[in-house]
Amino acid sequence: MAEILGIGTTDFPMLRETPGGMTGVLYSGLSTGTHYKPETKDPKNWPEPMQKEWSDDFGRAAGIEKQQRQFEMLRKIRGTIDDFKPDFILIWSKDARESLGNYCIAPYVVQAHEEVQCRLFDGSIGASLFGLDKPLGNAFGQDPERMATIKGHPVGALHLVRGLQDAGLNPTYSTEARHPNGLAHTFCGVVTHLDIDRFEFPYPVVPVSVNPFATRQRGSDGLAPLNPNDPKPISPKHAFDLGRATARILRASPWRVVLCAGVGWSHAQNTSWERQWVHPDMEGDRKFHEQWKNNQFDKWDQITAEDLEKTANWELVNWIALAGAMTELGAKVEFSDLQENWAFNSNWVNTIFSVA
C-alpha cells in the first residue's frame, strides 16, 4: 500500500506580488466595480480591522507582514513534502473554466500532461484576471518572462482516471494543456508557493481542475447572482466522494502521493454582487476551521450550495475533496493555521495531515 500525505495551502495570486500590490483585488473592486453602493466603497463604513489593514497606504504595511508570515507557513509545508519524498503531487484547485472556457464546462478535469511550460512570475496574468491596470512586479525579483518546466505524471493521472471511472464518477480528463500559460493561475500559484526559496520545482504535478462556479461569471465586485435555471456547480457531496475515491485509488497504487487542496477559503468576490461584500466571511471561516483543525469532517459532505453562497466559500469544495480523502484514509490534522485577511480578498489556511 502506498503512503499518502495531505496538505493544504492558498493559491492567492497577489501573495507573489510586491507587498504594495497585495490589496489589488480590493482596489480593483473599489475603482472599477459596477455593483457596489457608494457607502460600501467608503472605508469609513468598513469593520475596524479592515480599516486598520487598509490604513493610509492601501494595505502595503499589512501586506508586508502577511506575506512574511505566509512564506514561513509555506516553508514549513515544503519541508514536510521534502521529508515525505513523493512521486507526484495531486493538486485540487480551480479553475477549470480558465483553461477550457465555455468549450467544456465540467465539474472537474484530471490533467494527464507529460510536462508544461509556465511563466510563474508574469504579473500581467494576475493583473488581467483581477482587472488591474498593470502588473506591479513580483516579490522575488524574478524575470517575468522566465519559463519554468512543470513535470506531470501522466501514468499516475490516467491510473486515477480509470479508477474514478470504475467508481462511477465519470471523470473528464485531458492529455494536453489548453491554457496559454500551460497551467491556470491557481496551479502556477500553488507550485510557486511550495517552491519560494528555489524556483526549480522538482516534483511532478497532477492538476485536477475543479469548477466551483459552473456558468456564473465573476467580476471585480463579485459573482453574478445565482440563477436556479442554470446548471449546478460541483456539489460538496460530489467533491467529498471524489476525495474518498481518489484516496482509495492512490492508496492501492505503487506511488507515494501528496494530495493538496490549493485555494483560499472564503473570498469577498465569491458571493453574489447583490451581497456587496468587500471582505471575506470571518465568522464562517472560523467555524469551518474549528471543525477542520479538530478533524470533525463527519458532516462536510452535508455542506450545501446554500452554505457556500452564504459564506462566500465556493472554492472550499477543493478542501472538501481533501477532507473526503483524509476521512477515507483515517489521517489526522497535525498542523493548521488560519490567516484572517480583511483587505486581501480571501482568508488563507495552511495545513498538514499525518501520513497515511
N, C-alpha and C positions, 0 to 999 in steps of 0.2 A: 504494500500500500504506500502510495506517495504521501509526502508531508506537504501541508498547505499552511501558509501564513496569511492572515488577514490584516489589511491596513486600510486607513482612510485618510484623505487629505483634500486640499482645495485646489481648484484649477484657476483661481481668480486672476484674470489677465493683468490687472493693474498692480499686482504684487511684484511683477517683474519690471515695472516702470520706475523711473526716478520717483522718490517719495512725493514730489510735488504733483505727480500725476495720479496718485492713488485714489483720489476722490473724483476721478474723471467721469465715472458713471453718474454720480450725483450732479456734478457740474453740468454735464450734458443734458440731464433731465431738466434742471433749473433753467438752462439757457435755450433749449430747443423743444422741450416738452410742450405738447399742444393741449393736454388734458388737465394739467394741474391748475387748481384755482390759485389766484394771487396770494391768498393767505397761506396756502400750503407751501408756496415757494419762499415765504418770508422766514428767515432763520429765527426771528423773534418768537415765532409760534412753534418752534421745534422743542422736543424734550431737552432738558438741561444738559444731559450727557452728550447729545448730538451737537448742541451749540458749542460745548467745550472742545469736541474733536474738530469741528469746523474752524473755530476760533477766528482770528483775524488774518490767517494765512491760507485759508481754503483747505485746511487739513494737512498741511505739509509737516508740521512738527509731530502731529499724531501719526502720520504715515511713516515717518522715520522709526518711531517707537514700535509700531505694529509690524513693520517689515522686519526689523531686527529680531523681534520675538518669534515671528513665524519662521524665519530662517533657522533659528535654533530648533524649533519643532521639526523642521524638515531634515535637519542633520541627524536628529535622533531617529527618525524613521529610516533614513538611508543607512545608518549604522546597523539597524535591525535587519534590513534587507541584505546587506553585505554579509552579515553573520549567517544568514539563512542560506545564501548561495543558491538562488532559484535558477531553474532552467528557463523560465519566462515569467512575465508579469501580465496578468489579465487585468485590464482597467475598464470598469464600468464608468462611462461619462456621457454627457450629452455633448454634441447634438447631432443626431443622425441627419437632420434636415440641412445642416451646414454643408455636409458632404453631398447629399443626394437631392437637395432642393425639394421641389414638388414632384420630381420624377418618380420617386418611390417613397411613400410615407409609411414606413414600417415601425412597429413598436420598438424593435431593437435590431441591430445588424452586427454580426460577428465578422471581423475583418481578418481575412487569412492571407496577409500580404507577405511576400518574401522580405522586402525592405522598402522604405520610403525615404525621400529626401525632403527635409523640412527646414525652413528658416525659423529658428526658435526665438530669435531676438528681434524680429521685424515688428516694431511697434505699430506700423501702419495697419496691420491686420486687426489688432485690438481697437485702434482708433476708428476704423471703418465700422466695426461691429457696434461700437457704442456712440457713434455719431460725433466724434471729436474732430476738430478742425485739422489737427496734425499730431503725429506721434511725438511723445515727449522724451524719447530715448530710454534705453534700458538701464537697469540698476547695476549691471555687471561690466559695463564698458566694452561689451562685445559688438563686433561688426554686425549691423542689422542684416547684411546680405550674406552672412556666413551660412553655409548649408551644412546640416547635420544629417548623418545617416542613422535612421532608427530601424533596427532589425526587427523583423517579425518572426513568428513561429508558425508557419502555415500548417505544418503537420499536426501540431497541438490544436490549432484553431479548428481544423477540419475534423479532427477527432472529437472535439467538443460539439461541432455541428451535428455529426452523426449521432452522438449520444443524446442531444436535445431532440433530434428527430425521433429517435426510439422512445423518448419520454413523452412524445406527443405535443411538444412545444413549438414545432414548426418554425424553426429559426430562418430569418433572412440572413444571407451571408454574401460576402464579396471576396473576390480573389485579386482585385486590382484597385488601387486607390483612385478615387474620382475627385478628391479635394485638390484645388490648385496648389496648396501648400503641403501636399502629402497627407497630413492629418488635420482634423479640425483643431481650432484653437484650444479647446479643452484638453485634448490629449497632448498637444505640444506643451501646454502649461504644466500638466502633471509630470511629464518627463523632465522638463526643465527644473521644476521644484524638487524632484528627487535627485537632482544632479547639480545643485547650485554651486558646488565647490570644484567641479571637474569639467563639466561641459563635454564629456565624452561618454555618453550613457552606454554601459556595456551589456545591458540585459535585453533580450528580445521582448517585444511587447505584442500582446494580442488585444487590440482595442475592440470593445463592444459598445457601439454607439447606441445609446438609449434616447428615445424621443419622448420627453415628458410633456410636450406641448401640443401634440397632434397637429392640427392645421392652424392653431392660433398664432397670430403674428405678435412679436414682442418688439416694442419700441423703447425709446429712452425713458418714457414715463409709464411703462407697464405693458401687460398683455392685453390683447383685445378681449372684450367680455366673453364669458362662456356662452356658447350657442348650443342649446340642448339638441339641435338637429345635426350638429357636426359629428363626425366620428370621434370616438373617445381616445384619449392617450392610453399608454400602458397603465394598467391599474396596479396599486400597491400589492394586491394578492398575486398578480401575474409576475411582478418583479420578485416577490418573495419566493415563489415557486421556481422562477428562473435561477435564483441564487442557490436554492436547495439542490436542484438538478445539476447545476454546474459543479457544485462541491462533490456530489456523488460521482459524477463522471470523471473529474480530475483526480479525485482521491484514489480511484481504481486505475489511474494511468501510470506510466513509468516516470513522470516528470515531477520535480519539485516546483511548486507554483505559488506565486504571490497573487492573491485576489485583492484588488484595490478598488475602493469607491473614490472617484476623483472629481468631486464638485463641492461647492459650498452648500450651506444649509439654506435657511430662508433668505430670499432676495427681495429687496424693495420693489424690483421691477417684475417679480414673478407672481403677481396677482393682478387682477383686472385694474386698468387705469381708472375705473369708476371708484376704486377704493382710495385713491390719492395717497399712496404710500411713498415716503421718501427714505424710510429706514427699514431694516429687517424686523421680523417679529421676535422680539427678545423673549417674551413670555412663552411663546410656542416653542422656541428652540431650547429654552431652559427645561421645559417639561420633557421634550423629546430626549434631550441629552441626559437628563437624570435617569430615564429608563435605559438609555444606551449604555452609560458607564456602569450601570448595575446589572447588565445582561438581562434586562427584562424585555425580551423580544417576543414573548408569547402572544402578544396582540398586534405586532407590527404588520402582520398580513391582514389585519382587520381595519387598518387605516383606510379612510375613504378619500375619494377625489374631493369631496366637500371639505375634509380636514386639510388637504393640501392647498386648496384655494383659500381657505380661511387664514392659514398661517404663512402663505406665500412660499410653500415648501415643495413645489412640484419637482425640483431636482433631487429631493430626498429619495425618490424611487431608486436611485443608484445605490444609496445607502441601505435601502430596504432589501435590495438584492444581496448586499453583503451580509445583512442581518440574517437572511434566509440561509446563506451559505454557512455562516458560523453556527447557526442553530443546528443545521444538519450535521456538522462535524463535532458539535459539543465544545467548540473553542470559546474561551472567555476573554473579555476585555482586560488587558493588563495595564493599559495606559490610555487615557483620553483627555483631551483638553479642548474646551470651547472658548474661542476668542470672539467676544461680542464687538461688533463694529457698527456704530450708529451711522456714520457718514461714509461708509465704504461699501454700500450696496448689499453685501452678504455677510453672514457670520461664518466663521471657519472652524472646522473640527479636525483635529489630528488624532489618530487613534491607532493602537497596536493591539492585536489579539495574541493569545498564546498559540504556539504552533500545534496544529492538529494532524 
